[in-house]
């Protein structure tokens, strides 16, 4: 303990702006699951495997490290699988990596003699305890990069929705019974918010989806924004919005309910911007729908949004169809045999 106290000046408490590496060695591929575990420099917050931590000590002179080691934990084989609710991997609500569970042990190690002190312990100096707690609570820099690469982008408010010009052509959209204006499709239909045309979405790589009439209409006219029919709803519960006004007058309650319902419709409805080629938010959606005689408060959600469809396809897709799992095949190479086929990345989009 005295050796640790003598080196407290080399221990830093990480700040929110510090990048903390705690999942993989900066030099090798060692992780906390490796036989020697992972050593986190408590001054630079860089991580090193057992074979590299000595090199870092010689180079920097930093002697105090948080040692994290994870050992395999026995898990019941018949545990129930959680159904993902988010199009992401390795985050809460996302796809389960089906990784083995591990039991984690932590120690404070002082080099060069690898003096080991258990953590947590009330005998450790307060500065060390605060530093370790901050390291453990922080999201690792490696993890941030990985999650960012897999998580679907959040929607933004599109300038095309804010500056949308609608044509006064007298089109009134009925509350149900929709059909593509150019074919017989009655699902995956998109309402163009400029002229009120109802057209089917894009054809998927496997032949499902629509007949590309909505996107072809954009290419012909330049009308930029469409909303997917069947996703328009003011269901506050579905939007995750809590509403209560016990201390308000009746007329105030009704006015506030209308405002909050509009927020729910904006959050839930699937709006697509063709020039930006992505799903967006339309804060004026209720106004744009009313132009064509649509009362959003009377509509119910009957179809999946694009994001929900992507999540469903990723969850239920039979990968054996393209991997030919369990079948014997003769390896081939050369012209016409080697390469990748783009299966497409848009599912039931507009």
MIROGU-998841 format. One record per residue (C-alpha): residue number from 1; chain; x, y, z. Coordinates in pm, whole numbers, plus 50000, padded with zeros to 5 digits. Last residue first. Layout:
BEGIN
<num NUM	cadena A	east X	north Y	up Z>;
...
//
This chain:
BEGIN
<num 350	cadena A	east 45974	north 50442	up 44921>;
<num 349	cadena A	east 46163	north 50186	up 45120>;
<num 348	cadena A	east 46053	north 49826	up 45157>;
<num 347	cadena A	east 46404	north 49717	up 45254>;
<num 346	cadena A	east 46706	north 49907	up 45129>;
<num 345	cadena A	east 47050	north 49752	up 45159>;
<num 344	cadena A	east 47092	north 49573	up 44829>;
<num 343	cadena A	east 47209	north 49217	up 44763>;
<num 342	cadena A	east 47539	north 49339	up 44622>;
<num 341	cadena A	east 47709	north 49029	up 44482>;
<num 340	cadena A	east 48064	north 48971	up 44597>;
<num 339	cadena A	east 48359	north 48832	up 44411>;
<num 338	cadena A	east 48523	north 48515	up 44277>;
<num 337	cadena A	east 48351	north 48271	up 44042>;
<num 336	cadena A	east 48307	north 48451	up 43709>;
<num 335	cadena A	east 48678	north 48465	up 43638>;
<num 334	cadena A	east 48874	north 48249	up 43880>;
<num 333	cadena A	east 48795	north 48041	up 44183>;
<num 332	cadena A	east 48596	north 47733	up 44278>;
<num 331	cadena A	east 48560	north 47535	up 44602>;
<num 330	cadena A	east 48346	north 47220	up 44551>;
<num 329	cadena A	east 48034	north 47234	up 44768>;
<num 328	cadena A	east 47908	north 47007	up 45043>;
<num 327	cadena A	east 47592	north 47138	up 45206>;
<num 326	cadena A	east 47539	north 47204	up 45577>;
<num 325	cadena A	east 47497	north 47579	up 45535>;
<num 324	cadena A	east 47441	north 47696	up 45179>;
<num 323	cadena A	east 47554	north 48044	up 45291>;
<num 322	cadena A	east 47300	north 48230	up 45079>;
<num 321	cadena A	east 46986	north 48045	up 45187>;
<num 320	cadena A	east 47146	north 47955	up 45520>;
<num 319	cadena A	east 47114	north 48321	up 45616>;
<num 318	cadena A	east 46742	north 48275	up 45678>;
<num 317	cadena A	east 46636	north 48631	up 45758>;
<num 316	cadena A	east 46428	north 48660	up 46075>;
<num 315	cadena A	east 46610	north 48918	up 46284>;
<num 314	cadena A	east 46770	north 49114	up 46001>;
<num 313	cadena A	east 46438	north 49124	up 45816>;
<num 312	cadena A	east 46250	north 49240	up 46126>;
<num 311	cadena A	east 46504	north 49513	up 46200>;
<num 310	cadena A	east 46493	north 49635	up 45842>;
<num 309	cadena A	east 46113	north 49636	up 45851>;
<num 308	cadena A	east 46111	north 49832	up 46178>;
<num 307	cadena A	east 46348	north 50089	up 46029>;
<num 306	cadena A	east 46134	north 50124	up 45716>;
<num 305	cadena A	east 45821	north 50168	up 45927>;
<num 304	cadena A	east 45596	north 49869	up 45976>;
<num 303	cadena A	east 45235	north 49895	up 45867>;
<num 302	cadena A	east 44891	north 49940	up 46030>;
<num 301	cadena A	east 44942	north 50238	up 46262>;
<num 300	cadena A	east 44608	north 50403	up 46332>;
<num 299	cadena A	east 44464	north 50721	up 46182>;
<num 298	cadena A	east 44203	north 50948	up 46344>;
<num 297	cadena A	east 44453	north 51192	up 46497>;
<num 296	cadena A	east 44625	north 51236	up 46160>;
<num 295	cadena A	east 44320	north 51405	up 46009>;
<num 294	cadena A	east 44393	north 51381	up 45636>;
<num 293	cadena A	east 44217	north 51630	up 45406>;
<num 292	cadena A	east 44505	north 51670	up 45160>;
<num 291	cadena A	east 44631	north 51996	up 45315>;
<num 290	cadena A	east 44565	north 51837	up 45656>;
<num 289	cadena A	east 44854	north 51599	up 45587>;
<num 288	cadena A	east 45104	north 51882	up 45534>;
<num 287	cadena A	east 44984	north 52061	up 45847>;
<num 286	cadena A	east 45011	north 51746	up 46061>;
<num 285	cadena A	east 45357	north 51679	up 45914>;
<num 284	cadena A	east 45499	north 52022	up 45994>;
<num 283	cadena A	east 45780	north 51885	up 46214>;
<num 282	cadena A	east 45877	north 51647	up 45932>;
<num 281	cadena A	east 46152	north 51415	up 46054>;
<num 280	cadena A	east 46377	north 51231	up 45809>;
<num 279	cadena A	east 46432	north 50892	up 45645>;
<num 278	cadena A	east 46712	north 50895	up 45391>;
<num 277	cadena A	east 46800	north 50962	up 45026>;
<num 276	cadena A	east 46879	north 51331	up 45086>;
<num 275	cadena A	east 46711	north 51432	up 44759>;
<num 274	cadena A	east 46440	north 51168	up 44816>;
<num 273	cadena A	east 46343	north 51272	up 45169>;
<num 272	cadena A	east 46142	north 50998	up 45340>;
<num 271	cadena A	east 45887	north 51028	up 45621>;
<num 270	cadena A	east 45793	north 50723	up 45829>;
<num 269	cadena A	east 45553	north 50844	up 46097>;
<num 268	cadena A	east 45639	north 50779	up 46462>;
<num 267	cadena A	east 45820	north 51089	up 46585>;
<num 266	cadena A	east 45615	north 51342	up 46388>;
<num 265	cadena A	east 45286	north 51176	up 46483>;
<num 264	cadena A	east 45381	north 51175	up 46852>;
<num 263	cadena A	east 45471	north 51544	up 46837>;
<num 262	cadena A	east 45133	north 51615	up 46680>;
<num 261	cadena A	east 44970	north 51426	up 46967>;
<num 260	cadena A	east 45159	north 51648	up 47213>;
<num 259	cadena A	east 45013	north 51962	up 47055>;
<num 258	cadena A	east 44660	north 51821	up 47039>;
<num 257	cadena A	east 44680	north 51705	up 47401>;
<num 256	cadena A	east 44794	north 52053	up 47504>;
<num 255	cadena A	east 44488	north 52211	up 47345>;
<num 254	cadena A	east 44253	north 51957	up 47501>;
<num 253	cadena A	east 44403	north 51996	up 47846>;
<num 252	cadena A	east 44385	north 52373	up 47825>;
<num 251	cadena A	east 44014	north 52353	up 47738>;
<num 250	cadena A	east 43950	north 52130	up 48041>;
<num 249	cadena A	east 44138	north 52354	up 48285>;
<num 248	cadena A	east 44477	north 52237	up 48406>;
<num 247	cadena A	east 44594	north 52086	up 48736>;
<num 246	cadena A	east 44548	north 51722	up 48639>;
<num 245	cadena A	east 44737	north 51767	up 48313>;
<num 244	cadena A	east 44903	north 51432	up 48230>;
<num 243	cadena A	east 45078	north 51303	up 47923>;
<num 242	cadena A	east 45361	north 51051	up 47898>;
<num 241	cadena A	east 45521	north 51015	up 47555>;
<num 240	cadena A	east 45682	north 50686	up 47451>;
<num 239	cadena A	east 45582	north 50732	up 47088>;
<num 238	cadena A	east 45374	north 50415	up 47098>;
<num 237	cadena A	east 45202	north 50544	up 47411>;
<num 236	cadena A	east 45126	north 50874	up 47239>;
<num 235	cadena A	east 44947	north 50710	up 46946>;
<num 234	cadena A	east 44916	north 51001	up 46701>;
<num 233	cadena A	east 44953	north 50778	up 46399>;
<num 232	cadena A	east 45086	north 50781	up 46044>;
<num 231	cadena A	east 45269	north 50454	up 45971>;
<num 230	cadena A	east 44996	north 50308	up 45750>;
<num 229	cadena A	east 45076	north 50538	up 45461>;
<num 228	cadena A	east 45448	north 50601	up 45425>;
<num 227	cadena A	east 45523	north 50971	up 45396>;
<num 226	cadena A	east 45678	north 51136	up 45092>;
<num 225	cadena A	east 45915	north 51429	up 45036>;
<num 224	cadena A	east 46104	north 51574	up 44737>;
<num 223	cadena A	east 45877	north 51651	up 44441>;
<num 222	cadena A	east 46141	north 51652	up 44165>;
<num 221	cadena A	east 45878	north 51568	up 43904>;
<num 220	cadena A	east 46010	north 51278	up 43694>;
<num 219	cadena A	east 46276	north 51153	up 43936>;
<num 218	cadena A	east 46031	north 51188	up 44226>;
<num 217	cadena A	east 45767	north 50986	up 44038>;
<num 216	cadena A	east 46027	north 50715	up 43971>;
<num 215	cadena A	east 46092	north 50699	up 44347>;
<num 214	cadena A	east 45722	north 50643	up 44416>;
<num 213	cadena A	east 45670	north 50395	up 44128>;
<num 212	cadena A	east 45958	north 50165	up 44228>;
<num 211	cadena A	east 45744	north 49850	up 44184>;
<num 210	cadena A	east 45690	north 49769	up 44551>;
<num 209	cadena A	east 45833	north 49535	up 44812>;
<num 208	cadena A	east 45945	north 49183	up 44729>;
<num 207	cadena A	east 46163	north 49083	up 44434>;
<num 206	cadena A	east 46454	north 48954	up 44643>;
<num 205	cadena A	east 46664	north 49269	up 44594>;
<num 204	cadena A	east 46377	north 49485	up 44711>;
<num 203	cadena A	east 46147	north 49682	up 44480>;
<num 202	cadena A	east 46101	north 50039	up 44589>;
<num 201	cadena A	east 45780	north 50186	up 44725>;
<num 200	cadena A	east 45429	north 50205	up 44580>;
<num 199	cadena A	east 45256	north 50529	up 44481>;
<num 198	cadena A	east 44992	north 50759	up 44626>;
<num 197	cadena A	east 45006	north 51103	up 44460>;
<num 196	cadena A	east 44914	north 51393	up 44690>;
<num 195	cadena A	east 45092	north 51664	up 44486>;
<num 194	cadena A	east 45366	north 51787	up 44722>;
<num 193	cadena A	east 45338	north 51547	up 45017>;
<num 192	cadena A	east 45391	north 51237	up 44804>;
<num 191	cadena A	east 45198	north 50963	up 44981>;
<num 190	cadena A	east 45388	north 50633	up 44996>;
<num 189	cadena A	east 45241	north 50284	up 44974>;
<num 188	cadena A	east 45415	north 49972	up 45108>;
<num 187	cadena A	east 45092	north 49777	up 45071>;
<num 186	cadena A	east 44796	north 49802	up 44829>;
<num 185	cadena A	east 44988	north 49737	up 44507>;
<num 184	cadena A	east 44766	north 49715	up 44197>;
<num 183	cadena A	east 44973	north 49943	up 43974>;
<num 182	cadena A	east 45019	north 50309	up 43871>;
<num 181	cadena A	east 44809	north 50502	up 44124>;
<num 180	cadena A	east 44911	north 50265	up 44405>;
<num 179	cadena A	east 44612	north 50177	up 44621>;
<num 178	cadena A	east 44465	north 50316	up 44942>;
<num 177	cadena A	east 44145	north 50183	up 45101>;
<num 176	cadena A	east 44173	north 50398	up 45414>;
<num 175	cadena A	east 44135	north 50753	up 45551>;
<num 174	cadena A	east 44058	north 50895	up 45204>;
<num 173	cadena A	east 44305	north 51143	up 45049>;
<num 172	cadena A	east 44162	north 51463	up 44900>;
<num 171	cadena A	east 44331	north 51606	up 44589>;
<num 170	cadena A	east 44206	north 51954	up 44495>;
<num 169	cadena A	east 44514	north 52046	up 44291>;
<num 168	cadena A	east 44646	north 52309	up 44532>;
<num 167	cadena A	east 45006	north 52196	up 44499>;
<num 166	cadena A	east 45216	north 52184	up 44816>;
<num 165	cadena A	east 45547	north 52370	up 44851>;
<num 164	cadena A	east 45776	north 52218	up 45116>;
<num 163	cadena A	east 46022	north 52458	up 45278>;
<num 162	cadena A	east 46030	north 52299	up 45625>;
<num 161	cadena A	east 45996	north 51947	up 45486>;
<num 160	cadena A	east 46281	north 51996	up 45237>;
<num 159	cadena A	east 46499	north 52143	up 45512>;
<num 158	cadena A	east 46487	north 51801	up 45677>;
<num 157	cadena A	east 46464	north 51756	up 46053>;
<num 156	cadena A	east 46706	north 51479	up 46149>;
<num 155	cadena A	east 46660	north 51107	up 46199>;
<num 154	cadena A	east 46906	north 50911	up 46408>;
<num 153	cadena A	east 47153	north 50692	up 46223>;
<num 152	cadena A	east 47126	north 50314	up 46265>;
<num 151	cadena A	east 47373	north 50171	up 46513>;
<num 150	cadena A	east 47650	north 49953	up 46372>;
<num 149	cadena A	east 47947	north 50185	up 46311>;
<num 148	cadena A	east 47868	north 50404	up 46611>;
<num 147	cadena A	east 47859	north 50096	up 46833>;
<num 146	cadena A	east 48211	north 49994	up 46730>;
<num 145	cadena A	east 48363	north 50342	up 46768>;
<num 144	cadena A	east 48207	north 50393	up 47109>;
<num 143	cadena A	east 48322	north 50049	up 47220>;
<num 142	cadena A	east 48685	north 50118	up 47131>;
<num 141	cadena A	east 48675	north 50445	up 47326>;
<num 140	cadena A	east 48541	north 50260	up 47629>;
<num 139	cadena A	east 48222	north 50383	up 47788>;
<num 138	cadena A	east 48301	north 50536	up 48125>;
<num 137	cadena A	east 48173	north 50371	up 48443>;
<num 136	cadena A	east 48477	north 50146	up 48487>;
<num 135	cadena A	east 48727	north 50425	up 48428>;
<num 134	cadena A	east 48542	north 50666	up 48660>;
<num 133	cadena A	east 48523	north 50405	up 48936>;
<num 132	cadena A	east 48895	north 50332	up 48897>;
<num 131	cadena A	east 48988	north 50700	up 48926>;
<num 130	cadena A	east 48764	north 50757	up 49228>;
<num 129	cadena A	east 48908	north 50455	up 49409>;
<num 128	cadena A	east 49264	north 50562	up 49328>;
<num 127	cadena A	east 49207	north 50915	up 49455>;
<num 126	cadena A	east 49045	north 50779	up 49771>;
<num 125	cadena A	east 49354	north 50578	up 49861>;
<num 124	cadena A	east 49289	north 50203	up 49880>;
<num 123	cadena A	east 49201	north 50064	up 50222>;
<num 122	cadena A	east 48829	north 50073	up 50147>;
<num 121	cadena A	east 48886	north 49796	up 49894>;
<num 120	cadena A	east 48733	north 49730	up 49554>;
<num 119	cadena A	east 48973	north 49625	up 49415>;
<num 118	cadena A	east 49250	north 49395	up 49536>;
<num 117	cadena A	east 49613	north 49513	up 49556>;
<num 116	cadena A	east 49885	north 49351	up 49345>;
<num 115	cadena A	east 50255	north 49439	up 49345>;
<num 114	cadena A	east 50364	north 49367	up 48988>;
<num 113	cadena A	east 50733	north 49422	up 49071>;
<num 112	cadena A	east 50786	north 49691	up 48806>;
<num 111	cadena A	east 50507	north 49792	up 48839>;
<num 110	cadena A	east 50211	north 49857	up 49068>;
<num 109	cadena A	east 49894	north 49657	up 49003>;
<num 108	cadena A	east 49547	north 49755	up 49123>;
<num 107	cadena A	east 49310	north 49463	up 49091>;
<num 106	cadena A	east 48985	north 49376	up 48916>;
<num 105	cadena A	east 48805	north 49047	up 48862>;
<num 104	cadena A	east 48534	north 48987	up 48601>;
<num 103	cadena A	east 48318	north 48679	up 48553>;
<num 102	cadena A	east 48240	north 48612	up 48189>;
<num 101	cadena A	east 47930	north 48535	up 47986>;
<num 100	cadena A	east 47974	north 48362	up 47650>;
<num 99	cadena A	east 47870	north 48575	up 47356>;
<num 98	cadena A	east 47535	north 48535	up 47185>;
<num 97	cadena A	east 47598	north 48868	up 47008>;
<num 96	cadena A	east 47246	north 48971	up 47105>;
<num 95	cadena A	east 47091	north 49212	up 46858>;
<num 94	cadena A	east 46982	north 49545	up 47001>;
<num 93	cadena A	east 46772	north 49642	up 47304>;
<num 92	cadena A	east 47075	north 49750	up 47506>;
<num 91	cadena A	east 47370	north 49767	up 47270>;
<num 90	cadena A	east 47581	north 49490	up 47116>;
<num 89	cadena A	east 47445	north 49522	up 46766>;
<num 88	cadena A	east 47194	north 49777	up 46646>;
<num 87	cadena A	east 46855	north 49793	up 46478>;
<num 86	cadena A	east 46662	north 49817	up 46803>;
<num 85	cadena A	east 46386	north 49599	up 46950>;
<num 84	cadena A	east 46579	north 49272	up 46969>;
<num 83	cadena A	east 46399	north 48963	up 47105>;
<num 82	cadena A	east 46574	north 48826	up 47413>;
<num 81	cadena A	east 46673	north 48459	up 47403>;
<num 80	cadena A	east 46553	north 48226	up 47678>;
<num 79	cadena A	east 46816	north 48027	up 47878>;
<num 78	cadena A	east 46838	north 47663	up 47770>;
<num 77	cadena A	east 47218	north 47632	up 47779>;
<num 76	cadena A	east 47258	north 47736	up 48143>;
<num 75	cadena A	east 47572	north 47947	up 48177>;
<num 74	cadena A	east 47915	north 47856	up 48317>;
<num 73	cadena A	east 48128	north 48168	up 48346>;
<num 72	cadena A	east 48447	north 48219	up 48145>;
<num 71	cadena A	east 48713	north 48429	up 48313>;
<num 70	cadena A	east 48758	north 48803	up 48274>;
<num 69	cadena A	east 49067	north 48989	up 48388>;
<num 68	cadena A	east 49100	north 49359	up 48454>;
<num 67	cadena A	east 49423	north 49508	up 48591>;
<num 66	cadena A	east 49410	north 49879	up 48673>;
<num 65	cadena A	east 49764	north 50006	up 48642>;
<num 64	cadena A	east 50007	north 50218	up 48845>;
<num 63	cadena A	east 50375	north 50241	up 48741>;
<num 62	cadena A	east 50382	north 50515	up 48474>;
<num 61	cadena A	east 50749	north 50551	up 48380>;
<num 60	cadena A	east 50647	north 50632	up 48024>;
<num 59	cadena A	east 50869	north 50411	up 47804>;
<num 58	cadena A	east 50977	north 50150	up 48058>;
<num 57	cadena A	east 50623	north 50120	up 48194>;
<num 56	cadena A	east 50478	north 50091	up 47842>;
<num 55	cadena A	east 50722	north 49809	up 47758>;
<num 54	cadena A	east 50627	north 49628	up 48078>;
<num 53	cadena A	east 50258	north 49654	up 47982>;
<num 52	cadena A	east 50321	north 49487	up 47647>;
<num 51	cadena A	east 50341	north 49114	up 47725>;
<num 50	cadena A	east 50057	north 49124	up 47978>;
<num 49	cadena A	east 49828	north 49314	up 47743>;
<num 48	cadena A	east 49807	north 49692	up 47738>;
<num 47	cadena A	east 49531	north 49951	up 47768>;
<num 46	cadena A	east 49570	north 50329	up 47741>;
<num 45	cadena A	east 49415	north 50547	up 48011>;
<num 44	cadena A	east 49718	north 50784	up 48006>;
<num 43	cadena A	east 49773	north 50806	up 48383>;
<num 42	cadena A	east 49594	north 50502	up 48520>;
<num 41	cadena A	east 49751	north 50279	up 48252>;
<num 40	cadena A	east 49497	north 50003	up 48197>;
<num 39	cadena A	east 49633	north 49647	up 48217>;
<num 38	cadena A	east 49437	north 49372	up 48041>;
<num 37	cadena A	east 49406	north 49002	up 48128>;
<num 36	cadena A	east 49698	north 48761	up 48127>;
<num 35	cadena A	east 49505	north 48467	up 47985>;
<num 34	cadena A	east 49308	north 48686	up 47747>;
<num 33	cadena A	east 48946	north 48768	up 47833>;
<num 32	cadena A	east 49039	north 49121	up 47945>;
<num 31	cadena A	east 49163	north 49170	up 47588>;
<num 30	cadena A	east 49491	north 49101	up 47409>;
<num 29	cadena A	east 49506	north 49179	up 47037>;
<num 28	cadena A	east 49847	north 49345	up 47055>;
<num 27	cadena A	east 49961	north 49707	up 47062>;
<num 26	cadena A	east 49679	north 49919	up 47205>;
<num 25	cadena A	east 49553	north 49622	up 47407>;
<num 24	cadena A	east 49177	north 49578	up 47387>;
<num 23	cadena A	east 48864	north 49661	up 47587>;
<num 22	cadena A	east 48975	north 49931	up 47831>;
<num 21	cadena A	east 49075	north 50232	up 47627>;
<num 20	cadena A	east 48956	north 50557	up 47784>;
<num 19	cadena A	east 48934	north 50872	up 47573>;
<num 18	cadena A	east 48930	north 51172	up 47806>;
<num 17	cadena A	east 48663	north 51440	up 47755>;
<num 16	cadena A	east 48453	north 51328	up 48052>;
<num 15	cadena A	east 48754	north 51363	up 48284>;
<num 14	cadena A	east 48966	north 51074	up 48404>;
<num 13	cadena A	east 49105	north 51081	up 48760>;
<num 12	cadena A	east 49481	north 51069	up 48720>;
<num 11	cadena A	east 49738	north 50851	up 48900>;
<num 10	cadena A	east 50108	north 50934	up 48856>;
<num 9	cadena A	east 50108	north 51163	up 49163>;
<num 8	cadena A	east 49976	north 50870	up 49365>;
<num 7	cadena A	east 50309	north 50689	up 49323>;
<num 6	cadena A	east 50427	north 50687	up 49686>;
<num 5	cadena A	east 50078	north 50594	up 49797>;
<num 4	cadena A	east 50095	north 50282	up 49581>;
<num 3	cadena A	east 50428	north 50176	up 49730>;
<num 2	cadena A	east 50287	north 50238	up 50078>;
<num 1	cadena A	east 50000	north 50000	up 50000>;
//
